């Protein structure tokens, strides 16, 4: 049997797909050619309605000619079989290590218990990059987020286990190590540890490599800020910070149940830029949250104009099923599109003069 894996979403999903491929490669042929595959495994994402539509369309097309097995976050937030009854099998993010059992004979497998996948093998898409998931789930309750529904509460992996996986990746030739999770900022809070402690251990490993630290929410980052600044001084750490603000309006942040303030975010960016003048700052913005007024959007616009993040991820609000924001009255699409275009134009205007990209 030849298997093709189609991956949507974040770096954590990419790492999951690499592990799925590694778990199957001894028994099946993993192919990069979709056309020659007998079976397609779709590792799905649940962040946006647009992405969901794209995934469902892809499945409907491929199901006509291939066996299609669906995993990933989307399987926990919608009933895949209700949308596409013909899928061969369905599984969730807690059942990845059972992929061989899911394949033959085909069966749906779901679990409410998080499985530990640290130190499972990877069949890497990019041989130079080792994506290491340092935990599963998060401690947040953002009203718009469907990923929390799929991944659940925080479960951090032990420092020693993560260090061993990083060591393996370095031995296998990875030049870049991406530390990934749903929120790196709260890593270790459930096991009496934290991110700086983890990084201090990892950077003791010998080898020619750089570490890129994934997304950290501002309110968790603030709890570890002094220690984090210190470990960032290591030459092993890429000078890159992904800190999502989502809105420049304090009112909207409260409505979203984002615990940080705009001041928290701004201060953190200023501290990192003071300590690391060439750092690249990445942030995320959601445009058109249901309670966002024109004044709220202007505050967001003004914040981005002031901060000028090197990387700006702009998303129009997606009402995701089962989230707290799902039942709120949506803004008109033309309003959201207009605001989004204004912010994109601002970003396009200033980014041509910025050279710090990672």
N, C-alpha and C positions, 0 to 999 in steps of 0.2 A: 504493500500500500504506500502510495506517495502522498505526503501531507504538506499543505501550504498553510502558513499562519499569517493571518491578516490582523494587524494590531492598530487600535485606535487609542488616542489619549496620551497620558503622561509618561514620564520616565519609569515610574513604578510599573505601569502596564507593559512597557518595553521589556523590563527586567523579568516580569512574569512570563512573557512570551518566550524569552530566551531560556527560561527554566523548563517550560513546557517542551520546547524543541529538544533540550538536552535529555529530558526524561524519556523521549520517544525515539531518539536517533538510533539506538542499538537495535530496535525491533522494526522500525519503519524508516522509510527514506524521507528526509525533510528536504523539500525542494523550494527554491526561490522562484520557480516558474509556476504561476497559478494555473496556466492552461493544462499542464501535464499532471496536475494533482488529482487524486481520486477523492480526497477529503480535504475540506477547508475548515480550519479552526479559526473562528472569529473571536478575538479578544477585545471586548467592547468597552465603551466609555459612556458615562451617564451624565456628563457635565452640562451639555447643551441640547436643546430641542433640535437644532440644526444637525448636530452630530448624530443624534438618535435617528433622525430621518434618513441620513446618509447611510447609517449602518443597516437599518431595516431594508432600505432599497437594495443595498449590496447583497444582503441575504436572500431577498426575493429573487434576484437575478441569478445568483449562483445555485440556489436550491433546484433550479430547473435542470441542471446538468451535473451537479456534484452533491456528495454528502456534505452537509454543513453542520458543524458542532459549534455552539455559541457559549462563550464564557465571559468573564469580566464583570465590570460594575453594573452594566445595564440589566443583567439577569436578575439583580436584586431589586431593581426599582420599577421594572415593568414585567408583565407576564409575556415572555417571548413567544410561548406556544399559543397564546391568545391572538397575537398578531400574525404569527407564521406557524401554523400547526405542523407543517411538514418538516421542520428542522429535525435532524437526526438525533441530537442530544443537546442538553443544556446543563451547564454547571456554574458554580459561583466562585468568588475569589477565595473561599475557604476550602476549596476542593481541588486545587491545581495539582497537588502531589498525587491525586488519584486518577490522573488523566488516562493512564493505560486501561483502568477499569471502566472509564467512561466510554472509551473507544470500542472495546470488544468484550461482550456484545454491547452495542450502543445503549446507553441509559442515562437518565437525568440524575445528577447527584448534587445535593445542596447540604450545607452544614452550618450550624449556628456557632460552632467552635472554630476559633482562628487556628490555622495550622502554622507550624514553624517551618519556614522555607529557607532560613539562613543556612548557608553552606551547601545547598543543593547545587548541582552543576549548572553551568550556563553554556548554551551554544550561541555565542555572541554575534549580533548582526554587524557590529563594528569591532574588529579585533583590538583596536586601540583603546576602547572605552569599556570600563567595567562599571556597570550600574549595580549598586549595592543597596537593597532595601534595608533600612536600619530599623524598621518597625512597620506595623500595620495600624490603620485607624488614627483617630485624633481625639483631642479633648474639647473640640469646639462644638458650637450649636448654631452655626450660621443658618439663617432662615431660608437661604436660597440653595443650599448645597445638597445635592443628591448623593455625592460620594460618601458622605457620612453614613447614609442609609445602607450603602453597599459594603463599606469597610469597617464600620462600627467604631467602638471606643479604642483608645490607644493600647497597643501592646508593643513595647519596645524589646528589641533583641538585646541580649547581653553583650557587653563591650568585648569580651574575649572571643565570642562567636563571630562578631562583626570583623574584628581584627584578623581572625583566621581567614575569613572570606576575602578581605582586602589583600591579604598576603598571597592568597591563591591567584587572585586576579593579576597582581604584579608579576608573579612567577610565570603566568601565562602570556605576558607581554603587554598588558594594558598600561598605557602611558597616562591615561586620565581615569580617575576614580570619581564617579558621581555618587554622592551620598543622597539617597532619595527616600521619601515617605510622603504621607499626606500632609505632614507639618513637621519639619525637622526641628522647629523651635521648641516643641514640647518633648523632644526625645528624652527618654530616661526618667521623666517625672513619675512614672508608675513603678520604677525599680530603684528609686533613691539615687538617681544619677542625673546627668545632663549632657548636652551636646559638647561643651568644651572638654569635659572629661573624656568623652569618646575620641574627640579629635586629637587630644594630647597623646593618647595611646597609639592611634593610627600613624601619626607622623614620626613615631620612633622606628617604623619599618624602613629597612634599607631598600634602595631601588630608585630608578629614574621614573618618577611619576608626579602628577599634580592631583590635588583633591579639589573637586568642585562641590560646594555645599548647596543643597537644594533649598526649596522654598521654606521660609520661616515666617509665621504670622507675628505681627508687631508686639502683641501683648505678651507672648511667651519669650520672644527675643529680649524684651526689656528686662526680664528676670535674670538673664544670663549675660547681659551686655558687657560688663567690664571683663569677664573671663573670656568672652567670645572675641573681643578686640585683641586680647593678648594672643590667643591661638592663631588668629588671622595674620599675625606678624610673621608666622612661619613661611619660609620660601616654598613650602610644599602646598600652601593653600592658594588657589586661584583668587584673585582679588575681584570677586563677583558676589553680589548680594541680591537675592530675590526676596523682596519684602512687600507683599500685596497690601495696598491701602484700600482699594475697592471704591472709595468715594472720598471727596474732599469736604463733605458735609457732615458735621457732627450728628445732626438729626437722622440722616440716612444711615450712618454707621450704627446708631442705636436701634433703628428699625431693623437693620440686618442682623442685630445681635453680634456685631463686631465689637469686641471689648475695648479695643484701643481707641485713642483719639487722634485727630489729625496732628496735634502737637507731638504726641508720642512718635508718630511716624516721621515727622519732619526732623525732630531732634535726633532720632536714630540715624537718619540719612546724613545729617550734618556731622555727627560724631565719626561715622565711618569715612566720610570724605575728608575730614580733617586728618585722620590717622593714615588714610590710604588715598592720596590725591588722584591716583589713576584707576580707582575702583570703578567697576561698571555696576550701576544700580538698575535693577529690574523691578517693576511693579505692575500690578493688575488693576484694571478699572472696570467696573460694571456700569454700563450706561442704561438708564431707563428703568431702574428699580421702581416698583409701583408707587412709592411715596416720594419719589424724586421730583421736585419742582424745578422751574427754570432757574430760580435762585440757587437751589442745591447744585444743579449742574454747573452754574457759573463758578461756584466755590471749587468744584472739582477741576474745572478748566484753569482757574487761577493757581491752584496747587501745582498742577503739572507744568504750567508756565514758569512757576517759581523753581521747582525742583529739577525739572528737565531730566528725568530718568533716561539712562542710555537705552534701556529696553522697556517698551511700554506695550503691554498686552491689553487690548481693548475688546471687551465683549458686550454685546447687547444682552440685556436681561432675558434669561430663559426661565419660564415658569415650569419647574420640574415637579412631577407628580410626587405626592407624599411629603413634600417639604412644607414648611410653615408659610412660605410666601406664595404657595400655589393658589390659594383662594383669594388673594388680594386682586383688586381691580387693576387690570393692566393699562399702561399708558398706550396711546395710539402709536402704531408702528412708525408712522411718518415722523412723529416727535422724536422717538428714540433714534431713528436713522439720521435725522438732522443733527441731533446732538453728537452722535457718534462721528459723523463726518467732520464736525467742527474740531473734535479732539484729534482725529486722525490728521487733519490738515495742520494742526498745531505741531503735532509730533513730526510730520514730514518736513515742516518748516525748520525746526531746530536741529533735527538729527543729522543733517548734512554736515554740520560743523563739529559733530562729536566723533571722536576717533576711538573711544574706549569701548570696544565690543568684545564679548566673549561668547 
